[in-house]
Amino acid sequence: MTKNCLQQRMRGFCRLAFSLVLVMAPMALSAQTAKEEFPSFTHGNEPDGTLYLPAPPDTLSQNYINDMVQYVWGKTQRQGARGRQAVFDSYMSTDSIVKGFSEAFGCTLSKEKTPAVWDLVERTISDAVYATKKAKDYYRRRRPFVQFGDRTLIPWSEAKHATSPSYPSSHSAAGWAVALVLSELNPARAEAILKRGYEFGQSRVIAGYHYQSDVDAARLAASAAVARIHTTAAFAEAMKKARKELK
């Protein structure tokens, strides 16, 4: 083989290798991004809410009257400690949620102090939120503050949420799913944890971002998500690590 021929082959090989890098790099980045943005147990395999949840209440139904009664009730709760709690509950980061459950759980939960519990909660939140997504996109129910041209307890978030669907409430699903998992992790504190999870959902009614039926359906979606994550080896392993950490 001549020297020129060998050089041509090497240049061809380099061009091929460079082309492969250009093709594979975005795929690797996409996979990494997906992993970072979706730290769930079931990887999008949550039960489809459009197949088992009821439709949002018709405006002529008794259930819608209950929604209106609860909407008015929520506005009466906005002053004082309960209103401040509803504002705090509006933050959907894992850090704020574990902090909000710490008192009910009986010890301080944080990424620094209890990283295994923190990871368990983060992944549970992800699955609970995704368990509401298909029903949200299907029904496209308008939020009450949009429907009535009203103000909320959290005005700085109104523009962000004005076009997003109301039913079911992803906030409420996250709070109830976390309550179910944490109460399993610490059964001695189950009642306090479950109460906190219930109040987390009611905070969305108080804030004016959801109807009561949005919150009620979200608890069903959260329960379905938690039932599904119990079927995965990843959840069993995460619970094992969390229990060991708490000991």
C-alpha positions as CSV (number, residue, x, y, z in Angstrom):
1,M,0.0,0.0,0.0
2,T,1.5,3.4,-0.9
3,K,1.9,6.2,1.5
4,N,-0.6,8.4,-0.2
5,C,-3.2,5.6,-0.2
6,L,-2.7,5.1,3.5
7,Q,-3.1,8.8,4.2
8,Q,-6.3,8.9,2.2
9,R,-7.7,6.0,4.2
10,M,-6.8,7.6,7.5
11,R,-8.5,10.8,6.5
12,G,-11.6,8.9,5.5
13,F,-11.6,7.0,8.8
14,C,-11.3,10.3,10.7
15,R,-14.1,11.9,8.8
16,L,-16.3,8.8,9.6
17,A,-15.4,8.9,13.3
18,F,-16.1,12.7,13.5
19,S,-19.5,12.1,11.8
20,L,-20.4,9.4,14.4
21,V,-19.5,11.8,17.2
22,L,-21.8,14.5,15.7
23,V,-24.6,12.0,15.5
24,M,-24.2,10.3,18.9
25,A,-23.4,13.4,21.0
26,P,-27.0,14.9,20.8
27,M,-28.4,11.4,21.6
28,A,-26.3,11.0,24.7
29,L,-27.1,14.5,25.8
30,S,-30.8,13.9,25.2
31,A,-30.7,10.7,27.3
32,Q,-28.8,12.4,30.1
33,T,-31.3,15.3,30.1
34,A,-34.3,12.9,30.1
35,K,-32.7,11.0,33.1
36,E,-32.2,14.3,35.0
37,E,-35.7,15.6,34.3
38,F,-37.6,12.4,35.0
39,P,-36.3,10.7,38.2
40,S,-39.3,8.4,38.5
41,F,-39.8,4.8,39.5
42,T,-42.1,3.9,36.6
43,H,-40.6,6.0,33.8
44,G,-43.9,7.3,32.4
45,N,-45.8,4.0,32.9
46,E,-48.3,5.5,35.4
47,P,-52.0,4.6,35.1
48,D,-53.9,6.6,32.5
49,G,-56.3,9.0,34.4
50,T,-58.5,9.3,31.3
51,L,-59.5,5.7,31.7
52,Y,-60.5,5.6,35.3
53,L,-61.1,9.1,36.6
54,P,-64.5,10.7,36.2
55,A,-64.9,13.8,34.1
56,P,-64.8,17.2,35.8
57,P,-68.2,18.1,37.2
58,D,-70.7,19.7,34.7
59,T,-71.6,23.2,35.6
60,L,-75.2,22.2,36.2
61,S,-74.4,19.3,38.5
62,Q,-74.5,19.0,42.3
63,N,-70.8,18.4,42.3
64,Y,-70.1,21.7,40.7
65,I,-72.2,23.4,43.4
66,N,-69.9,21.8,45.9
67,D,-66.9,23.1,43.9
68,M,-68.3,26.6,44.2
69,V,-69.0,26.2,47.9
70,Q,-65.5,25.1,48.5
71,Y,-64.1,27.9,46.4
72,V,-65.8,30.4,48.6
73,W,-64.7,28.5,51.7
74,G,-61.1,28.7,50.4
75,K,-61.2,32.4,50.1
76,T,-62.2,32.7,53.8
77,Q,-59.1,30.8,54.8
78,R,-56.5,33.1,53.2
79,Q,-55.7,35.2,56.3
80,G,-53.4,34.1,59.0
81,A,-51.4,30.9,59.5
82,R,-53.6,28.8,57.1
83,G,-53.1,31.3,54.3
84,R,-49.3,31.3,54.9
85,Q,-49.3,27.6,54.8
86,A,-51.1,27.6,51.4
87,V,-48.5,29.9,50.0
88,F,-45.7,27.7,51.3
89,D,-47.4,24.6,49.8
90,S,-47.5,26.2,46.4
91,Y,-43.7,25.6,45.9
92,M,-43.2,22.3,44.2
93,S,-39.5,21.7,44.7
94,T,-38.5,18.6,46.5
95,D,-36.7,20.7,49.1
96,S,-39.8,22.6,50.1
97,I,-42.0,19.5,50.1
98,V,-39.8,17.5,52.4
99,K,-39.4,20.5,54.7
100,G,-43.2,20.8,54.8
101,F,-43.6,17.2,55.9
102,S,-40.7,17.3,58.4
103,E,-42.8,18.2,61.5
104,A,-45.4,15.6,60.7
105,F,-42.7,13.0,60.1
106,G,-41.1,13.7,63.4
107,C,-37.6,14.7,62.3
108,T,-35.9,17.1,59.9
109,L,-35.9,15.9,56.3
110,S,-33.5,17.4,53.8
111,K,-31.2,16.5,51.0
112,E,-28.2,17.0,53.3
113,K,-29.5,15.2,56.4
114,T,-31.6,12.4,54.8
115,P,-30.5,12.1,51.1
116,A,-32.1,8.6,50.7
117,V,-35.5,9.9,51.9
118,W,-35.1,13.0,49.8
119,D,-34.5,10.9,46.7
120,L,-37.5,8.7,47.5
121,V,-39.7,11.8,47.8
122,E,-38.3,13.3,44.6
123,R,-39.1,10.2,42.5
124,T,-42.5,9.8,44.1
125,I,-43.4,13.4,43.2
126,S,-42.4,12.8,39.6
127,D,-44.6,9.8,39.2
128,A,-47.5,11.5,41.0
129,V,-47.3,14.5,38.7
130,Y,-47.1,12.4,35.6
131,A,-50.1,10.4,36.8
132,T,-52.2,13.6,36.3
133,K,-50.8,14.6,32.9
134,K,-53.0,12.7,30.5
135,A,-56.2,13.6,32.2
136,K,-55.1,17.3,32.4
137,D,-54.4,17.3,28.6
138,Y,-57.6,15.5,27.8
139,Y,-60.1,17.6,29.8
140,R,-58.3,21.0,29.7
141,R,-60.4,22.4,32.5
142,R,-59.9,26.0,33.2
143,R,-58.7,27.0,36.6
144,P,-61.3,28.7,38.9
145,F,-59.4,32.1,39.0
146,V,-59.4,32.1,35.2
147,Q,-63.0,31.0,35.0
148,F,-64.2,33.8,37.3
149,G,-61.6,36.5,36.4
150,D,-60.7,36.4,40.1
151,R,-57.4,37.0,42.0
152,T,-55.6,34.3,43.9
153,L,-53.6,34.1,47.1
154,I,-50.5,33.8,45.0
155,P,-50.7,36.5,42.3
156,W,-47.1,36.2,41.2
157,S,-47.9,32.7,39.8
158,E,-51.2,33.6,38.0
159,A,-49.6,34.3,34.6
160,K,-47.7,31.0,34.7
161,H,-50.7,28.9,35.5
162,A,-53.4,30.8,33.5
163,T,-53.2,28.6,30.5
164,S,-52.4,25.3,32.2
165,P,-55.3,22.8,32.9
166,S,-56.9,22.5,36.4
167,Y,-58.1,18.9,36.6
168,P,-56.6,17.0,38.3
169,S,-54.3,19.0,40.5
170,S,-50.7,17.9,40.1
171,H,-49.7,19.7,43.3
172,S,-52.3,17.8,45.3
173,A,-51.3,14.5,43.7
174,A,-47.7,15.1,44.7
175,G,-48.6,15.9,48.3
176,W,-50.9,12.9,48.7
177,A,-48.4,10.5,47.1
178,V,-45.6,11.7,49.3
179,A,-47.9,11.4,52.3
180,L,-48.7,7.8,51.4
181,V,-45.1,6.8,51.0
182,L,-43.8,8.6,54.1
183,S,-46.6,7.1,56.2
184,E,-45.4,3.7,55.0
185,L,-41.9,4.6,55.9
186,N,-42.8,5.8,59.3
187,P,-46.1,4.1,60.4
188,A,-45.9,5.4,63.9
189,R,-46.5,8.9,62.5
190,A,-48.9,7.9,59.8
191,E,-51.9,9.9,60.9
192,A,-50.0,13.2,61.2
193,I,-48.3,12.6,57.8
194,L,-51.6,11.8,56.1
195,K,-53.2,14.9,57.6
196,R,-50.3,17.0,56.3
197,G,-50.8,15.4,52.8
198,Y,-54.5,16.2,52.9
199,E,-53.9,19.8,53.9
200,F,-51.4,20.1,51.1
201,G,-54.2,19.5,48.6
202,Q,-56.6,21.8,50.4
203,S,-54.0,24.5,50.1
204,R,-54.7,24.6,46.4
205,V,-58.4,25.3,46.9
206,I,-57.5,28.0,49.4
207,A,-55.0,29.6,47.0
208,G,-57.7,29.7,44.3
209,Y,-55.8,27.6,41.8
210,H,-58.0,24.5,41.9
211,Y,-61.6,23.4,42.4
212,Q,-62.2,20.8,45.2
213,S,-63.0,18.2,42.5
214,D,-59.6,18.8,41.0
215,V,-58.0,18.0,44.3
216,D,-60.2,15.0,45.0
217,A,-59.4,13.4,41.6
218,A,-55.7,14.2,42.2
219,R,-55.7,12.0,45.4
220,L,-57.1,9.1,43.3
221,A,-54.4,9.6,40.7
222,A,-51.7,9.8,43.4
223,S,-53.0,6.6,45.0
224,A,-52.9,4.9,41.6
225,A,-49.4,6.1,41.0
226,V,-48.2,4.8,44.4
227,A,-49.8,1.4,43.7
228,R,-47.9,1.3,40.5
229,I,-44.5,2.3,41.9
230,H,-44.9,-0.5,44.5
231,T,-44.6,-3.0,41.7
232,T,-41.0,-1.8,40.8
233,A,-37.7,-3.1,42.1
234,A,-36.4,0.5,42.1
235,F,-39.0,1.6,44.7
236,A,-38.3,-1.4,46.9
237,E,-34.6,-0.6,46.9
238,A,-35.3,3.1,47.6
239,M,-37.5,2.3,50.6
240,K,-34.8,-0.1,51.8
241,K,-32.2,2.7,51.6
242,A,-34.5,5.2,53.3
243,R,-35.3,2.8,56.2
244,K,-31.6,2.1,56.7
245,E,-30.9,5.8,56.7
246,L,-33.5,6.6,59.3
247,K,-32.2,3.9,61.7
